[in-house]
Amino acid sequence: MTRSARLFAGTVAIALVASACGGAAPAALVTSSPTPTIAATPAPTATRQVVAATAQGATSAKLTENKFVVTDGAAPDIAAGNYLSTVSLVTLEKGGRTVAHKHGGIESIYVVQGTIEFRMAGGASVILNRGQGAATLPGTVVQAVNGGDATAKFLAFFMTAETAPFQTNVDAAP
């Protein structure tokens, strides 16, 4: 398993455990799906539309946020310390996009409706359909774009050190 896949799985597991309010997850959220391929896209193409760094047609609702402590050795890829586990539901209207931004912690997303293009710093992007997800390391500039013909929704799981900024908006789209 690649480091990125371990971080994605670990972050989702920690976020779900730390944010759990009881009961089982819906079956649609626990099914596995093929791992998307991430490929660099150096320049705009007919399928990669140039968009502004500002948000348009996007809303985000924080579903839960919990504090927890990681002790030495508890999670080999995560430093010991105090963390916030946050889960948000992001809705992108047709043609919508999030603001270009970066997080102070790990971000993992899981698409629950529609299709999004998850763009990352350096021109890398991945097209994600319902049931697929992706993860980024702290400080990675990202932007989600809905290029589909319907509303798209995704869950965003974050694990952020308590002393790190949750989100910093940036002036240039990835």
N, CA and C of each residue as an Amber inpcrd file, in Angstrom:
protein
   522
   0.8530000  -1.1680000   0.0000000   0.0000000   0.0000000   0.0000000
   0.9030000   1.2360000   0.0000000   0.6230000   2.1830000  -0.8670000
   1.4290000   3.3960000  -0.9570000   1.2120000   4.2770000   0.2660000
   2.1390000   5.2060000   0.5010000   2.0190000   6.1140000   1.6490000
   0.7390000   6.9280000   1.5400000   0.4370000   7.4040000   0.3320000
  -0.7790000   8.1890000   0.1280000  -2.0250000   7.3720000   0.4590000
  -2.0410000   6.0960000   0.0470000  -3.1940000   5.2400000   0.3360000
  -3.2970000   4.9790000   1.8390000  -2.1370000   4.7690000   2.5160000
  -2.1480000   4.5710000   3.9650000  -2.6710000   5.8130000   4.6710000
  -2.2130000   7.0030000   4.2160000  -2.6790000   8.2470000   4.8380000
  -4.1730000   8.4180000   4.6420000  -4.6630000   8.1090000   3.4160000
  -6.0960000   8.2330000   3.1340000  -6.8800000   7.3020000   4.0520000
  -6.4770000   6.0350000   4.0970000  -7.1970000   5.0540000   4.9120000
  -7.1050000   5.4140000   6.3880000  -5.9260000   5.8070000   6.8290000
  -5.7420000   6.1670000   8.2340000  -6.5350000   7.3890000   8.6330000
  -6.5210000   8.4080000   7.7650000  -7.2490000   9.6350000   8.0720000
  -8.7440000   9.3810000   8.1290000  -9.2550000   8.6320000   7.1660000
 -10.6860000   8.3240000   7.1680000 -11.0440000   7.5290000   8.4140000
 -10.2160000   6.5350000   8.7550000 -10.5040000   5.7220000   9.9380000
 -10.4810000   6.5720000  11.2010000  -9.4490000   7.3940000  11.3540000
  -9.3550000   8.2370000  12.5470000 -10.5040000   9.2360000  12.5890000
 -10.8090000   9.8630000  11.4530000 -11.8980000  10.8400000  11.4190000
 -13.2270000  10.1930000  11.7710000 -13.4660000   9.0060000  11.2430000
 -14.7280000   8.3430000  11.5390000 -14.8110000   7.9150000  12.9970000
 -13.7130000   7.3640000  13.5220000 -13.7210000   6.9390000  14.9180000
 -13.8560000   8.1530000  15.8350000 -13.0380000   9.1960000  15.5750000
 -13.0650000  10.3780000  16.4370000 -14.3660000  11.1510000  16.3050000
 -15.0200000  11.0570000  15.1560000 -16.2200000  11.8430000  14.9070000
 -17.5100000  11.0370000  15.0330000 -17.3860000   9.7710000  15.3660000
 -18.5570000   8.8940000  15.3900000 -19.5740000   9.3510000  16.4220000
 -20.8420000   9.2450000  16.0310000 -21.9050000   9.5890000  16.9720000
 -22.7660000   8.3620000  17.2310000 -22.2640000   7.1770000  16.8810000
 -22.9920000   5.9400000  17.1220000 -23.6400000   5.4340000  15.8660000
 -23.9090000   4.1450000  15.8280000 -24.5510000   3.5260000  14.6780000
 -23.5430000   3.1380000  13.6290000 -24.0060000   2.4250000  12.6460000
 -23.1420000   1.9500000  11.5670000 -23.1870000   2.9160000  10.3990000
 -22.1050000   2.9390000   9.6320000 -22.0610000   3.7730000   8.4400000
 -22.9910000   3.1890000   7.3920000 -23.6160000   4.0400000   6.5690000
 -24.4570000   3.5240000   5.4970000 -23.6370000   2.6280000   4.5760000
 -24.2340000   1.5800000   4.0480000 -23.5210000   0.6280000   3.2070000
 -22.8310000   1.3050000   2.0320000 -23.4490000   2.3380000   1.4540000
 -22.8630000   3.0070000   0.2930000 -21.5420000   3.6790000   0.6380000
 -21.3160000   4.0080000   1.9220000 -20.0890000   4.6960000   2.3040000
 -18.9660000   3.7420000   2.6620000 -19.2340000   2.4480000   2.7820000
 -18.1900000   1.5220000   3.1600000 -17.7920000   0.5840000   2.0310000
 -18.3530000   0.7500000   0.8680000 -17.9720000  -0.0890000  -0.2500000
 -16.6570000   0.3850000  -0.8350000 -15.8890000  -0.5380000  -1.3540000
 -14.6130000  -0.1520000  -1.9510000 -14.8230000   0.1580000  -3.4270000
 -13.8880000   0.8950000  -3.9700000 -13.9680000   1.2530000  -5.3750000
 -12.5660000   1.3160000  -5.9290000 -12.4160000   1.3360000  -7.2490000
 -11.0850000   1.3820000  -7.8270000 -10.3440000   2.6460000  -7.4180000
  -9.0490000   2.5160000  -7.2490000  -8.2230000   3.6680000  -6.9090000
  -8.0470000   4.5280000  -8.1460000  -8.3500000   5.8380000  -8.0530000
  -8.1990000   6.7060000  -9.2130000  -6.7290000   6.9290000  -9.5360000
  -6.4560000   7.2340000 -10.7780000  -5.0990000   7.5280000 -11.2060000
  -4.8920000   9.0250000 -11.1700000  -3.7840000   9.4530000 -10.5870000
  -3.4490000  10.8730000 -10.5400000  -2.4230000  11.1320000 -11.6250000
  -2.7190000  12.0770000 -12.4890000  -1.8050000  12.3900000 -13.5790000
  -1.6130000  13.8970000 -13.6690000  -0.4090000  14.2930000 -13.9900000
  -0.1200000  15.7200000 -14.1470000  -0.7820000  16.2410000 -15.4090000
  -1.3420000  17.4170000 -15.3330000  -1.9370000  18.0890000 -16.4790000
  -1.2510000  19.4330000 -16.5990000  -0.2390000  19.5420000 -17.4640000
   0.5830000  20.7430000 -17.4920000  -0.1010000  21.9980000 -17.9920000
  -1.0930000  21.8880000 -18.8420000  -1.7160000  23.0770000 -19.4200000
  -3.2030000  22.8180000 -19.6120000  -4.0020000  23.8920000 -19.7040000
  -5.4290000  23.6940000 -19.9520000  -5.6560000  22.9190000 -21.2450000
  -6.6350000  22.0390000 -21.2130000  -7.0160000  21.2690000 -22.3970000
  -8.5220000  21.4240000 -22.5690000  -9.0400000  20.7570000 -23.5730000
 -10.4830000  20.8330000 -23.8170000 -11.2670000  20.2880000 -22.6240000
 -10.6760000  19.3380000 -21.8720000 -11.3820000  18.7720000 -20.7240000
 -10.9600000  19.4140000 -19.4150000  -9.9080000  20.2080000 -19.4080000
  -9.4660000  20.8980000 -18.1780000  -9.6510000  22.3860000 -18.3750000
 -10.7470000  22.8700000 -17.9060000 -11.0960000  24.2740000 -18.0440000
 -10.3020000  25.1140000 -17.0440000  -9.8470000  26.2730000 -17.4720000
  -9.1690000  27.1910000 -16.5690000 -10.2340000  27.8680000 -15.7100000
 -10.0330000  27.8510000 -14.3870000 -10.9840000  28.4860000 -13.4800000
 -10.2410000  29.4210000 -12.5350000 -10.9600000  30.3740000 -12.0010000
 -10.3850000  31.3220000 -11.0510000 -10.1310000  30.6380000  -9.7140000
  -9.2870000  31.2500000  -8.9070000  -8.9910000  30.7070000  -7.5790000
 -10.1420000  30.9290000  -6.6070000 -11.1000000  31.7920000  -6.9620000
 -12.2270000  32.0910000  -6.0930000 -13.2900000  31.0050000  -6.1700000
 -14.1180000  30.9310000  -5.1410000 -15.1890000  29.9430000  -5.1090000
 -16.3960000  30.4410000  -5.8910000 -17.1420000  29.4820000  -6.4310000
 -18.3910000  29.8020000  -7.1350000 -19.2880000  28.5810000  -7.0500000
 -20.5210000  28.7640000  -6.6000000 -21.4830000  27.6590000  -6.5440000
 -21.0660000  26.5630000  -5.5830000 -20.3930000  26.9310000  -4.4850000
 -19.9190000  25.9390000  -3.5300000 -20.3860000  26.2850000  -2.1300000
 -20.8220000  25.2650000  -1.3860000 -21.1520000  25.4410000   0.0200000
 -20.4910000  24.3120000   0.7950000 -20.1910000  24.5820000   2.0460000
 -19.5720000  23.5770000   2.9030000 -20.2340000  23.6440000   4.2670000
 -20.6390000  22.5030000   4.7750000 -21.2600000  22.4320000   6.1020000
 -20.4300000  21.5010000   6.9730000 -19.9120000  22.0400000   8.0780000
 -19.1300000  21.2130000   9.0030000 -20.1000000  20.2870000   9.7150000
 -19.8800000  18.9850000   9.5740000 -20.7650000  18.0100000  10.1970000
 -20.3450000  17.7190000  11.6320000 -19.0440000  17.6840000  11.8680000
 -18.5470000  17.4090000  13.2100000 -17.1030000  17.8420000  13.3420000
 -16.7080000  18.1650000  14.5590000 -15.3090000  18.4660000  14.8570000
 -15.0330000  17.9870000  16.2680000 -13.9630000  17.1980000  16.4290000
 -13.6250000  16.6460000  17.7330000 -12.1360000  16.7870000  17.9830000
 -11.7710000  17.0050000  19.2300000 -10.3670000  17.0460000  19.6160000
  -9.9470000  15.6520000  20.0650000  -8.6890000  15.2840000  19.7330000
  -8.1490000  14.0220000  20.2150000  -6.6330000  14.1230000  20.2890000
  -6.0290000  13.1740000  20.9740000  -4.5830000  13.1670000  21.1760000
  -4.0060000  11.9180000  20.5430000  -2.9330000  12.0860000  19.7610000
  -2.1870000  10.9560000  19.2150000  -0.9530000  10.7940000  20.0940000
  -0.7570000   9.5970000  20.6360000   0.4050000   9.3370000  21.4770000
   1.5080000   8.7060000  20.6420000   2.7420000   8.7990000  21.1210000
   3.8750000   8.2070000  20.4060000   3.5950000   6.7470000  20.0910000
   3.8120000   6.3770000  18.8290000   3.6450000   4.9940000  18.3990000
   2.2280000   4.6030000  18.0430000   1.2520000   5.4380000  18.3430000
  -0.1450000   5.0920000  18.0660000  -0.4530000   5.0910000  16.5720000
   0.1480000   6.0050000  15.8420000  -0.0490000   6.1120000  14.3970000
   1.3210000   6.4170000  13.7870000   1.9820000   5.4310000  13.1920000
   3.3750000   5.5900000  12.7710000   3.6530000   6.7540000  11.8140000
   2.7060000   7.1420000  10.9910000   2.9340000   8.2230000  10.0340000
   2.4800000   9.5900000  10.5570000   2.0130000   9.6380000  11.8000000
   1.4730000  10.8810000  12.3470000   2.2040000  11.2080000  13.6480000
   2.6940000  12.4350000  13.7470000   3.4210000  12.8590000  14.9450000
   2.4900000  12.9010000  16.1530000   3.0490000  12.6190000  17.3090000
   2.2810000  12.6960000  18.5450000   1.8600000  14.1470000  18.7820000
   0.6870000  14.3510000  19.3570000   0.2200000  15.6990000  19.6580000
  -1.2850000  15.7870000  19.7060000  -1.7870000  17.0100000  19.8740000
  -3.2260000  17.2810000  19.9210000  -3.7220000  17.6090000  18.5200000
  -4.8470000  17.0260000  18.1250000  -5.3890000  17.1850000  16.7800000
  -6.8780000  17.5080000  16.8280000  -7.3580000  18.0770000  15.7300000
  -8.7890000  18.2520000  15.4910000  -9.1630000  17.3410000  14.3380000
 -10.2210000  16.5940000  14.5150000 -10.7710000  15.7580000  13.4520000
 -12.0430000  16.4440000  12.9820000 -12.1080000  16.7680000  11.7060000
 -13.2560000  17.4970000  11.1750000 -13.8150000  16.7470000   9.9650000
 -15.1280000  16.6910000   9.8680000 -15.8030000  16.1120000   8.7080000
 -16.7630000  17.1600000   8.1670000 -16.6530000  17.4780000   6.8820000
 -17.5320000  18.4630000   6.2380000 -18.1980000  17.8420000   5.0200000
 -19.3920000  18.3210000   4.7080000 -20.0690000  17.9570000   3.4700000
 -19.9730000  19.1620000   2.5470000 -19.3380000  18.9770000   1.3930000
 -19.1610000  20.0620000   0.4260000 -20.0880000  19.8070000  -0.7570000
 -20.8400000  20.8220000  -1.1530000 -21.7540000  20.7420000  -2.2950000
 -21.2610000  21.6890000  -3.3780000 -21.1010000  21.1690000  -4.5910000
 -20.7030000  21.9790000  -5.7430000 -21.8280000  21.9420000  -6.7670000
 -22.4150000  23.0860000  -7.0240000 -23.4450000  23.1740000  -8.0560000
 -22.7950000  22.9250000  -9.4210000 -23.6010000  22.6440000 -10.4240000
 -23.0870000  22.4540000 -11.7870000 -22.2230000  23.6660000 -12.1500000
 -20.9810000  23.4300000 -12.5720000 -20.0590000  24.5050000 -12.9110000
 -19.4000000  25.1480000 -11.6970000 -19.7110000  24.6550000 -10.4930000
 -19.1780000  25.2480000  -9.2750000 -17.7690000  24.7900000  -8.9510000
 -17.1500000  25.4930000  -7.9950000 -15.7860000  25.1590000  -7.5810000
 -15.5570000  25.6900000  -6.1710000 -14.6510000  25.0640000  -5.4680000
 -14.2430000  25.5820000  -4.1690000 -13.2030000  26.6690000  -4.4000000
 -12.9240000  27.4500000  -3.3710000 -11.8380000  28.4110000  -3.4400000
 -10.5310000  27.6070000  -3.4690000  -9.5110000  28.1050000  -4.1530000
  -8.1900000  27.4740000  -4.1140000  -7.6480000  27.6920000  -2.7050000
  -7.1610000  26.6240000  -2.0820000  -6.7610000  26.7100000  -0.6860000
  -5.7900000  25.6030000  -0.3170000  -5.2710000  25.6910000   0.8920000
  -4.4530000  24.6170000   1.4480000  -4.8470000  24.4550000   2.9100000
  -4.5980000  23.2590000   3.4320000  -4.9450000  22.9570000   4.8160000
  -3.6910000  22.7070000   5.6310000  -3.7840000  22.9490000   6.9220000
  -2.6690000  22.7210000   7.8200000  -2.5270000  21.2640000   8.2090000
  -3.4380000  20.4240000   7.7630000  -3.4010000  18.9940000   8.0820000
  -3.7310000  18.1610000   6.8570000  -3.8800000  16.8860000   7.0870000
  -4.2070000  15.9390000   6.0260000  -5.6690000  16.1310000   5.6300000
  -5.9350000  16.0850000   4.3200000  -7.3100000  16.1530000   3.8160000
  -7.5760000  14.9060000   2.9920000  -8.6750000  14.2440000   3.2700000
  -9.1300000  13.1050000   2.4760000 -10.5580000  13.4030000   2.0490000
 -10.8640000  13.1330000   0.7850000 -12.2330000  13.3690000   0.3170000
 -12.8270000  12.0760000  -0.2220000 -14.1640000  12.0120000  -0.1780000
 -14.9050000  10.8600000  -0.6670000 -16.1560000  11.3860000  -1.3590000
 -16.2960000  11.1020000  -2.6430000 -17.4200000  11.6130000  -3.4390000
 -18.6710000  10.7680000  -3.1710000 -19.7590000  11.4390000  -2.7660000
 -21.0180000  10.7460000  -2.4940000 -22.0540000  10.9820000  -3.5880000
 -21.8200000  11.9730000  -4.4460000 -22.7610000  12.2630000  -5.5420000
 -22.0260000  13.0010000  -6.6490000 -22.2650000  12.6030000  -7.8830000
 -21.7170000  13.3210000  -9.0270000 -20.2560000  13.0180000  -9.3080000
 -19.6230000  13.9490000 -10.0150000 -18.2290000  13.8240000 -10.4290000
 -17.5220000  15.1400000 -10.1630000 -16.3230000  15.0690000  -9.6010000
 -15.5400000  16.2820000  -9.4080000 -14.1350000  16.0730000  -9.9600000
 -13.5070000  17.1800000 -10.3180000 -12.0930000  17.1560000 -10.6510000
 -11.3810000  17.7550000  -9.4440000 -10.5130000  16.9740000  -8.8260000
  -9.7620000  17.4150000  -7.6520000  -8.3840000  17.8360000  -8.1410000
  -8.1610000  19.1490000  -8.1570000  -6.9170000  19.7090000  -8.6850000
  -5.9450000  20.0020000  -7.5440000  -4.6690000  19.6800000  -7.7980000
  -3.6320000  19.8820000  -6.7900000  -2.4810000  20.6920000  -7.3620000
  -1.6780000  21.2600000  -6.4640000  -0.5180000  22.0630000  -6.8580000
   0.3440000  21.2910000  -7.8540000   0.9500000  22.0250000  -8.7750000
   1.8300000  21.4030000  -9.7540000   1.1130000  20.8790000 -10.9870000
  -0.1890000  21.1100000 -11.0840000  -0.9340000  20.6830000 -12.2680000
  -1.5050000  19.2830000 -12.1850000  -1.2850000  18.5700000 -11.0790000
  -1.8540000  17.2320000 -10.9330000  -3.3530000  17.3480000 -10.6870000
  -4.1060000  16.4230000 -11.2380000  -5.5440000  16.3900000 -10.9880000
  -6.0430000  14.9650000 -11.1280000  -7.1980000  14.7270000 -10.5370000
  -7.8220000  13.4150000 -10.6330000  -9.3240000  13.6320000 -10.7690000
  -9.9480000  12.8760000 -11.6460000 -11.4050000  12.8930000 -11.8030000
 -11.9560000  11.8340000 -10.8600000 -12.8530000  12.2510000  -9.9910000
 -13.4270000  11.3480000  -8.9960000 -14.9330000  11.2400000  -9.1960000
 -15.4130000  10.0170000  -9.2600000 -16.8440000   9.7360000  -9.3750000
 -17.3510000   9.2240000  -8.0390000 -18.6690000   9.0920000  -7.9300000
 -19.2930000   8.5830000  -6.7110000 -18.5670000   7.3160000  -6.2610000
 -18.2160000   7.2860000  -4.9720000 -17.5570000   6.1110000  -4.4120000
 -16.0370000   6.1530000  -4.4670000 -15.4740000   7.2060000  -5.0460000
 -14.0230000   7.3210000  -5.1240000 -13.5320000   8.4400000  -4.2180000
 -12.2620000   8.3920000  -3.8890000 -11.7080000   9.3990000  -3.0080000
 -10.2650000   9.7060000  -3.3340000  -9.7210000  10.6990000  -2.6450000
  -8.3310000  11.1110000  -2.8010000  -7.8800000  11.7360000  -1.4970000
  -6.5760000  11.8940000  -1.3290000  -6.0250000  12.5010000  -0.1200000
  -4.8580000  13.3980000  -0.4820000  -4.6350000  14.4290000   0.3440000
  -3.4960000  15.3160000   0.1480000  -2.7970000  15.5410000   1.4780000
  -1.5270000  15.8260000   1.3910000  -0.7180000  16.1060000   2.5660000
  -0.9000000  17.5560000   2.9940000  -0.5390000  17.8900000   4.2210000
  -0.6460000  19.2740000   4.6810000   0.1160000  20.2350000   3.7740000
  -0.4700000  21.4250000   3.5570000   0.1900000  22.4580000   2.7640000
   0.0300000  22.3260000   1.2610000  -0.6720000  21.3070000   0.7730000
  -0.8830000  21.1230000  -0.6550000  -2.0270000  22.0290000  -1.1260000
  -1.7840000  22.8660000  -2.1350000  -2.8370000  23.7230000  -2.6820000
  -3.7830000  22.8460000  -3.4910000  -5.0900000  22.9780000  -3.2150000
  -6.1080000  22.1670000  -3.8770000  -7.3020000  23.0310000  -4.2820000
  -8.0860000  22.5020000  -5.2140000  -9.3570000  23.1130000  -5.6070000
 -10.2170000  22.0190000  -6.2220000 -11.4610000  21.9330000  -5.7990000
 -12.4040000  20.9700000  -6.3760000 -13.2800000  21.7050000  -7.3800000
 -13.4370000  21.1060000  -8.5670000 -14.2070000  21.7130000  -9.6490000
 -15.2630000  20.7100000 -10.1140000 -16.5010000  21.1820000 -10.2570000
 -17.5680000  20.3350000 -10.7860000 -17.7260000  20.6340000 -12.2660000
 -17.2020000  19.7500000 -13.1010000 -17.3360000  19.8890000 -14.5460000
 -18.4730000  19.0390000 -15.0970000 -19.2150000  18.3790000 -14.2160000
 -20.3110000  17.5140000 -14.6470000 -21.5760000  18.2890000 -14.9320000
 -22.6590000  17.5700000 -15.2330000 -23.9120000  18.2510000 -15.5710000
 -24.9300000  18.2170000 -14.4430000 -24.4810000  17.9460000 -13.2270000
 -25.3920000  17.9300000 -12.0790000 -24.6170000  18.3430000 -10.8240000
 -25.3520000  18.5540000  -9.7600000 -24.7320000  18.8820000  -8.4790000
 -23.8330000  17.7330000  -8.0320000 -22.6900000  18.0650000  -7.4400000
 -21.7720000  17.0650000  -6.8960000 -21.6110000  17.3230000  -5.3970000
 -21.4410000  16.2420000  -4.6330000 -21.2380000  16.3670000  -3.1890000
 -20.1140000  15.4280000  -2.7800000 -19.2920000  15.9280000  -1.8440000
 -18.2620000  15.0490000  -1.2940000 -18.0680000  15.3150000   0.1890000
 -17.6650000  14.2550000   0.8830000 -17.2960000  14.3740000   2.2870000
 -15.8200000  14.7110000   2.3370000 -15.4470000  15.6520000   3.1650000
 -14.0510000  16.0160000   3.3510000 -13.6800000  15.7140000   4.8010000
 -12.6840000  14.8570000   4.9720000 -12.1920000  14.4680000   6.2850000
 -10.8610000  15.1820000   6.5060000 -10.6990000  15.8130000   7.6440000
  -9.4670000  16.5440000   7.9450000  -8.9210000  16.0800000   9.2750000
  -7.6170000  15.9880000   9.3530000  -6.9370000  15.7720000  10.6120000
  -5.8470000  16.8300000  10.6920000  -6.0470000  17.7930000  11.5800000
  -5.1890000  18.9700000  11.6590000  -4.6290000  19.1120000  13.0660000
  -3.3140000  19.3460000  13.1500000  -2.7200000  19.6210000  14.4590000
  -3.4230000  20.8390000  15.0430000  -3.6770000  20.8090000  16.3300000
  -4.4300000  21.8770000  16.9760000  -3.7780000  23.2530000  16.7960000
  -2.4620000  23.2880000  16.6180000  -1.7470000  24.5580000  16.4650000
  -1.6190000  25.0120000  15.0100000  -2.0110000  24.1800000  14.0490000
  -1.8910000  24.5250000  12.6260000  -3.1420000  25.2430000  12.1430000
  -3.0010000  26.1270000  11.1320000  -4.2060000  26.7710000  10.5760000
  -5.0640000  25.7200000   9.8720000  -6.3750000  25.8110000  10.0410000
  -7.2460000  24.8260000   9.3850000  -7.1990000  25.0000000   7.8720000
  -7.4100000  26.2120000   7.3830000  -7.4340000  26.4790000   5.9320000
  -6.8650000  27.8500000   5.6530000  -6.0900000  27.9260000   4.5680000
  -5.5670000  29.1930000   4.0880000  -5.9370000  29.3090000   2.6200000
  -6.7080000  30.3360000   2.2510000  -7.0620000  30.5520000   0.8530000
  -5.8620000  31.1480000   0.1230000  -5.7350000  30.7930000  -1.1580000
  -4.6080000  31.2760000  -1.9560000  -5.1260000  32.0320000  -3.1730000
  -4.2400000  32.8130000  -3.8050000  -4.6370000  33.6680000  -4.9210000
  -4.5830000  33.0030000  -6.2910000  -3.9020000  31.8670000  -6.3990000
  -3.7470000  31.2230000  -7.7100000  -4.3420000  29.8070000  -7.6610000
  -5.1150000  29.4710000  -8.6800000  -5.6940000  28.1520000  -8.7820000
  -4.6170000  27.1410000  -9.1320000  -4.7080000  25.9270000  -8.5990000
  -3.6830000  24.9070000  -8.9120000  -3.7890000  24.4150000 -10.3450000
